[in-house]
Amino acid sequence: MSTERLTQLEEKLAYQEHSIAELNDVIYRQQQELDALKEHQQELAERIRSLQESGPDTQQDEAPPHY
């Protein structure tokens, strides 16, 4: 194998390693964002559940006093 061919292969390998590292960083950030969104969704679901359990808001159902 010629030194030129070996150099080309080393350059390709370095480029691929760099690309893999960048992709890994992207995946890591996306997973962090997914985890945060999942936690927020769970908080909202719990809030909705607690509001449903407390029953309808009677103040919204009543007519204002000026009627």
Backbone as XML, in Angstrom:
<?xml version="1.0"?>
<chain id="A" units="angstrom">
  <residue number="1" name="MET">
    <atom name="N" x="0.856" y="-1.170" z="0.000"/>
    <atom name="CA" x="0.000" y="0.000" z="0.000"/>
    <atom name="C" x="0.900" y="1.230" z="0.000"/>
  </residue>
  <residue number="2" name="SER">
    <atom name="N" x="0.593" y="2.152" z="-0.875"/>
    <atom name="CA" x="1.420" y="3.348" z="-0.979"/>
    <atom name="C" x="1.139" y="4.299" z="0.181"/>
  </residue>
  <residue number="3" name="THR">
    <atom name="N" x="2.100" y="5.152" z="0.439"/>
    <atom name="CA" x="1.933" y="6.117" z="1.535"/>
    <atom name="C" x="0.828" y="7.116" z="1.211"/>
  </residue>
  <residue number="4" name="GLU">
    <atom name="N" x="0.647" y="7.409" z="-0.073"/>
    <atom name="CA" x="-0.425" y="8.330" z="-0.469"/>
    <atom name="C" x="-1.796" y="7.713" z="-0.154"/>
  </residue>
  <residue number="5" name="ARG">
    <atom name="N" x="-1.945" y="6.457" z="-0.479"/>
    <atom name="CA" x="-3.204" y="5.759" z="-0.197"/>
    <atom name="C" x="-3.439" y="5.663" z="1.308"/>
  </residue>
  <residue number="6" name="LEU">
    <atom name="N" x="-2.397" y="5.383" z="2.061"/>
    <atom name="CA" x="-2.500" y="5.306" z="3.498"/>
    <atom name="C" x="-2.900" y="6.660" z="4.090"/>
  </residue>
  <residue number="7" name="THR">
    <atom name="N" x="-2.336" y="7.721" z="3.571"/>
    <atom name="CA" x="-2.675" y="9.074" z="4.027"/>
    <atom name="C" x="-4.144" y="9.380" z="3.736"/>
  </residue>
  <residue number="8" name="GLN">
    <atom name="N" x="-4.620" y="8.991" z="2.557"/>
    <atom name="CA" x="-6.024" y="9.211" z="2.209"/>
    <atom name="C" x="-6.953" y="8.458" z="3.174"/>
  </residue>
  <residue number="9" name="LEU">
    <atom name="N" x="-6.606" y="7.227" z="3.472"/>
    <atom name="CA" x="-7.411" y="6.439" z="4.393"/>
    <atom name="C" x="-7.411" y="7.048" z="5.801"/>
  </residue>
  <residue number="10" name="GLU">
    <atom name="N" x="-6.277" y="7.541" z="6.251"/>
    <atom name="CA" x="-6.193" y="8.178" z="7.562"/>
    <atom name="C" x="-7.042" y="9.451" z="7.611"/>
  </residue>
  <residue number="11" name="GLU">
    <atom name="N" x="-7.020" y="10.202" z="6.500"/>
    <atom name="CA" x="-7.838" y="11.424" z="6.440"/>
    <atom name="C" x="-9.329" y="11.085" z="6.484"/>
  </residue>
  <residue number="12" name="LYS">
    <atom name="N" x="-9.721" y="10.063" z="5.739"/>
    <atom name="CA" x="-11.119" y="9.639" z="5.755"/>
    <atom name="C" x="-11.531" y="9.171" z="7.139"/>
  </residue>
  <residue number="13" name="LEU">
    <atom name="N" x="-10.668" y="8.419" z="7.793"/>
    <atom name="CA" x="-10.958" y="7.928" z="9.131"/>
    <atom name="C" x="-11.111" y="9.106" z="10.109"/>
  </residue>
  <residue number="14" name="ALA">
    <atom name="N" x="-10.228" y="10.070" z="10.023"/>
    <atom name="CA" x="-10.312" y="11.234" z="10.912"/>
    <atom name="C" x="-11.607" y="11.999" z="10.661"/>
  </residue>
  <residue number="15" name="TYR">
    <atom name="N" x="-11.965" y="12.159" z="9.394"/>
    <atom name="CA" x="-13.218" y="12.853" z="9.058"/>
    <atom name="C" x="-14.417" y="12.086" z="9.608"/>
  </residue>
  <residue number="16" name="GLN">
    <atom name="N" x="-14.421" y="10.774" z="9.465"/>
    <atom name="CA" x="-15.531" y="9.962" z="9.956"/>
    <atom name="C" x="-15.620" y="10.006" z="11.479"/>
  </residue>
  <residue number="17" name="GLU">
    <atom name="N" x="-14.488" y="9.973" z="12.151"/>
    <atom name="CA" x="-14.494" y="10.064" z="13.612"/>
    <atom name="C" x="-15.059" y="11.410" z="14.066"/>
  </residue>
  <residue number="18" name="HIS">
    <atom name="N" x="-14.691" y="12.468" z="13.370"/>
    <atom name="CA" x="-15.213" y="13.802" z="13.682"/>
    <atom name="C" x="-16.722" y="13.851" z="13.448"/>
  </residue>
  <residue number="19" name="SER">
    <atom name="N" x="-17.161" y="13.296" z="12.331"/>
    <atom name="CA" x="-18.598" y="13.280" z="12.023"/>
    <atom name="C" x="-19.377" y="12.489" z="13.063"/>
  </residue>
  <residue number="20" name="ILE">
    <atom name="N" x="-18.852" y="11.358" z="13.478"/>
    <atom name="CA" x="-19.516" y="10.534" z="14.485"/>
    <atom name="C" x="-19.604" y="11.294" z="15.806"/>
  </residue>
  <residue number="21" name="ALA">
    <atom name="N" x="-18.560" y="11.997" z="16.181"/>
    <atom name="CA" x="-18.574" y="12.767" z="17.424"/>
    <atom name="C" x="-19.625" y="13.872" z="17.359"/>
  </residue>
  <residue number="22" name="GLU">
    <atom name="N" x="-19.728" y="14.552" z="16.224"/>
    <atom name="CA" x="-20.742" y="15.601" z="16.066"/>
    <atom name="C" x="-22.151" y="15.014" z="16.140"/>
  </residue>
  <residue number="23" name="LEU">
    <atom name="N" x="-22.372" y="13.891" z="15.476"/>
    <atom name="CA" x="-23.681" y="13.242" z="15.512"/>
    <atom name="C" x="-24.025" y="12.784" z="16.928"/>
  </residue>
  <residue number="24" name="ASN">
    <atom name="N" x="-23.048" y="12.287" z="17.637"/>
    <atom name="CA" x="-23.267" y="11.865" z="19.014"/>
    <atom name="C" x="-23.678" y="13.055" z="19.882"/>
  </residue>
  <residue number="25" name="ASP">
    <atom name="N" x="-23.055" y="14.211" z="19.679"/>
    <atom name="CA" x="-23.423" y="15.418" z="20.427"/>
    <atom name="C" x="-24.858" y="15.829" z="20.123"/>
  </residue>
  <residue number="26" name="VAL">
    <atom name="N" x="-25.248" y="15.749" z="18.863"/>
    <atom name="CA" x="-26.608" y="16.105" z="18.467"/>
    <atom name="C" x="-27.611" y="15.160" z="19.137"/>
  </residue>
  <residue number="27" name="ILE">
    <atom name="N" x="-27.327" y="13.890" z="19.092"/>
    <atom name="CA" x="-28.226" y="12.907" z="19.700"/>
    <atom name="C" x="-28.327" y="13.145" z="21.203"/>
  </residue>
  <residue number="28" name="TYR">
    <atom name="N" x="-27.216" y="13.445" z="21.844"/>
    <atom name="CA" x="-27.223" y="13.700" z="23.282"/>
    <atom name="C" x="-28.098" y="14.915" z="23.613"/>
  </residue>
  <residue number="29" name="ARG">
    <atom name="N" x="-27.949" y="16.004" z="22.857"/>
    <atom name="CA" x="-28.768" y="17.205" z="23.099"/>
    <atom name="C" x="-30.240" y="16.922" z="22.836"/>
  </residue>
  <residue number="30" name="GLN">
    <atom name="N" x="-30.543" y="16.171" z="21.796"/>
    <atom name="CA" x="-31.936" y="15.831" z="21.507"/>
    <atom name="C" x="-32.531" y="14.981" z="22.626"/>
  </residue>
  <residue number="31" name="GLN">
    <atom name="N" x="-31.755" y="14.064" z="23.177"/>
    <atom name="CA" x="-32.260" y="13.234" z="24.269"/>
    <atom name="C" x="-32.529" y="14.082" z="25.505"/>
  </residue>
  <residue number="32" name="GLN">
    <atom name="N" x="-31.668" y="15.048" z="25.774"/>
    <atom name="CA" x="-31.901" y="15.945" z="26.904"/>
    <atom name="C" x="-33.197" y="16.728" z="26.700"/>
  </residue>
  <residue number="33" name="GLU">
    <atom name="N" x="-33.405" y="17.206" z="25.490"/>
    <atom name="CA" x="-34.622" y="17.960" z="25.185"/>
    <atom name="C" x="-35.856" y="17.061" z="25.302"/>
  </residue>
  <residue number="34" name="LEU">
    <atom name="N" x="-35.767" y="15.839" z="24.811"/>
    <atom name="CA" x="-36.876" y="14.898" z="24.938"/>
    <atom name="C" x="-37.198" y="14.612" z="26.395"/>
  </residue>
  <residue number="35" name="ASP">
    <atom name="N" x="-36.171" y="14.434" z="27.200"/>
    <atom name="CA" x="-36.385" y="14.178" z="28.624"/>
    <atom name="C" x="-37.077" y="15.358" z="29.296"/>
  </residue>
  <residue number="36" name="ALA">
    <atom name="N" x="-36.657" y="16.575" z="28.961"/>
    <atom name="CA" x="-37.274" y="17.767" z="29.541"/>
    <atom name="C" x="-38.723" y="17.894" z="29.089"/>
  </residue>
  <residue number="37" name="LEU">
    <atom name="N" x="-38.990" y="17.621" z="27.822"/>
    <atom name="CA" x="-40.356" y="17.701" z="27.308"/>
    <atom name="C" x="-41.244" y="16.634" z="27.948"/>
  </residue>
  <residue number="38" name="LYS">
    <atom name="N" x="-40.710" y="15.452" z="28.136"/>
    <atom name="CA" x="-41.472" y="14.380" z="28.776"/>
    <atom name="C" x="-41.821" y="14.758" z="30.216"/>
  </residue>
  <residue number="39" name="GLU">
    <atom name="N" x="-40.864" y="15.324" z="30.926"/>
    <atom name="CA" x="-41.116" y="15.753" z="32.302"/>
    <atom name="C" x="-42.185" y="16.851" z="32.343"/>
  </residue>
  <residue number="40" name="HIS">
    <atom name="N" x="-42.088" y="17.799" z="31.420"/>
    <atom name="CA" x="-43.078" y="18.877" z="31.357"/>
    <atom name="C" x="-44.467" y="18.326" z="31.018"/>
  </residue>
  <residue number="41" name="GLN">
    <atom name="N" x="-44.520" y="17.374" z="30.099"/>
    <atom name="CA" x="-45.798" y="16.763" z="29.727"/>
    <atom name="C" x="-46.403" y="16.034" z="30.914"/>
  </residue>
  <residue number="42" name="GLN">
    <atom name="N" x="-45.582" y="15.343" z="31.685"/>
    <atom name="CA" x="-46.083" y="14.636" z="32.862"/>
    <atom name="C" x="-46.616" y="15.615" z="33.908"/>
  </residue>
  <residue number="43" name="GLU">
    <atom name="N" x="-45.928" y="16.744" z="34.077"/>
    <atom name="CA" x="-46.400" y="17.764" z="35.015"/>
    <atom name="C" x="-47.749" y="18.326" z="34.572"/>
  </residue>
  <residue number="44" name="LEU">
    <atom name="N" x="-47.884" y="18.579" z="33.268"/>
    <atom name="CA" x="-49.150" y="19.100" z="32.749"/>
    <atom name="C" x="-50.272" y="18.075" z="32.899"/>
  </residue>
  <residue number="45" name="ALA">
    <atom name="N" x="-49.970" y="16.814" z="32.629"/>
    <atom name="CA" x="-50.977" y="15.767" z="32.769"/>
    <atom name="C" x="-51.427" y="15.655" z="34.218"/>
  </residue>
  <residue number="46" name="GLU">
    <atom name="N" x="-50.491" y="15.750" z="35.148"/>
    <atom name="CA" x="-50.839" y="15.699" z="36.570"/>
    <atom name="C" x="-51.680" y="16.910" z="36.966"/>
  </residue>
  <residue number="47" name="ARG">
    <atom name="N" x="-51.347" y="18.043" z="36.440"/>
    <atom name="CA" x="-52.124" y="19.255" z="36.738"/>
    <atom name="C" x="-53.547" y="19.133" z="36.202"/>
  </residue>
  <residue number="48" name="ILE">
    <atom name="N" x="-53.692" y="18.625" z="34.991"/>
    <atom name="CA" x="-55.025" y="18.418" z="34.412"/>
    <atom name="C" x="-55.806" y="17.410" z="35.249"/>
  </residue>
  <residue number="49" name="ARG">
    <atom name="N" x="-55.147" y="16.336" z="35.642"/>
    <atom name="CA" x="-55.797" y="15.307" z="36.453"/>
    <atom name="C" x="-56.290" y="15.895" z="37.780"/>
  </residue>
  <residue number="50" name="SER">
    <atom name="N" x="-55.466" y="16.710" z="38.419"/>
    <atom name="CA" x="-55.871" y="17.290" z="39.703"/>
    <atom name="C" x="-57.001" y="18.293" z="39.525"/>
  </residue>
  <residue number="51" name="LEU">
    <atom name="N" x="-57.006" y="19.022" z="38.407"/>
    <atom name="CA" x="-58.103" y="19.952" z="38.142"/>
    <atom name="C" x="-59.400" y="19.199" z="37.867"/>
  </residue>
  <residue number="52" name="GLN">
    <atom name="N" x="-59.320" y="18.093" z="37.174"/>
    <atom name="CA" x="-60.515" y="17.292" z="36.899"/>
    <atom name="C" x="-61.063" y="16.673" z="38.181"/>
  </residue>
  <residue number="53" name="GLU">
    <atom name="N" x="-60.181" y="16.269" z="39.068"/>
    <atom name="CA" x="-60.615" y="15.667" z="40.326"/>
    <atom name="C" x="-61.266" y="16.683" z="41.253"/>
  </residue>
  <residue number="54" name="SER">
    <atom name="N" x="-60.859" y="17.949" z="41.157"/>
    <atom name="CA" x="-61.415" y="18.962" z="42.044"/>
    <atom name="C" x="-62.826" y="19.359" z="41.625"/>
  </residue>
  <residue number="55" name="GLY">
    <atom name="N" x="-63.266" y="18.922" z="40.477"/>
    <atom name="CA" x="-64.620" y="19.201" z="40.007"/>
    <atom name="C" x="-64.685" y="20.508" z="39.243"/>
  </residue>
  <residue number="56" name="PRO">
    <atom name="N" x="-65.869" y="20.798" z="38.719"/>
    <atom name="CA" x="-66.014" y="22.024" z="37.945"/>
    <atom name="C" x="-65.891" y="23.245" z="38.846"/>
  </residue>
  <residue number="57" name="ASP">
    <atom name="N" x="-65.411" y="24.307" z="38.265"/>
    <atom name="CA" x="-65.256" y="25.551" z="38.999"/>
    <atom name="C" x="-66.615" y="26.236" z="39.090"/>
  </residue>
  <residue number="58" name="THR">
    <atom name="N" x="-67.155" y="26.338" z="40.274"/>
    <atom name="CA" x="-68.510" y="26.891" z="40.449"/>
    <atom name="C" x="-68.563" y="28.370" z="40.148"/>
  </residue>
  <residue number="59" name="GLN">
    <atom name="N" x="-67.483" y="29.065" z="40.296"/>
    <atom name="CA" x="-67.483" y="30.512" z="40.030"/>
    <atom name="C" x="-67.688" y="30.781" z="38.549"/>
  </residue>
  <residue number="60" name="GLN">
    <atom name="N" x="-67.183" y="29.936" z="37.687"/>
    <atom name="CA" x="-67.344" y="30.137" z="36.252"/>
    <atom name="C" x="-68.768" y="29.824" z="35.823"/>
  </residue>
  <residue number="61" name="ASP">
    <atom name="N" x="-69.486" y="28.957" z="36.531"/>
    <atom name="CA" x="-70.826" y="28.557" z="36.169"/>
    <atom name="C" x="-71.881" y="29.585" z="36.613"/>
  </residue>
  <residue number="62" name="GLU">
    <atom name="N" x="-71.568" y="30.377" z="37.605"/>
    <atom name="CA" x="-72.532" y="31.339" z="38.124"/>
    <atom name="C" x="-72.542" y="32.606" z="37.274"/>
  </residue>
  <residue number="63" name="ALA">
    <atom name="N" x="-73.696" y="33.210" z="37.211"/>
    <atom name="CA" x="-73.806" y="34.484" z="36.493"/>
    <atom name="C" x="-73.172" y="35.586" z="37.339"/>
  </residue>
  <residue number="64" name="PRO">
    <atom name="N" x="-72.605" y="36.577" z="36.706"/>
    <atom name="CA" x="-72.037" y="37.690" z="37.452"/>
    <atom name="C" x="-73.126" y="38.402" z="38.253"/>
  </residue>
  <residue number="65" name="PRO">
    <atom name="N" x="-72.776" y="39.082" z="39.365"/>
    <atom name="CA" x="-73.785" y="39.695" z="40.237"/>
    <atom name="C" x="-74.596" y="40.800" z="39.583"/>
  </residue>
  <residue number="66" name="HIS">
    <atom name="N" x="-74.130" y="41.399" z="38.518"/>
    <atom name="CA" x="-74.876" y="42.502" z="37.916"/>
    <atom name="C" x="-76.021" y="42.039" z="37.015"/>
  </residue>
  <residue number="67" name="TYR">
    <atom name="N" x="-76.210" y="40.742" z="36.843"/>
    <atom name="CA" x="-77.314" y="40.244" z="36.020"/>
    <atom name="C" x="-78.569" y="40.090" z="36.817"/>
  </residue>
</chain>
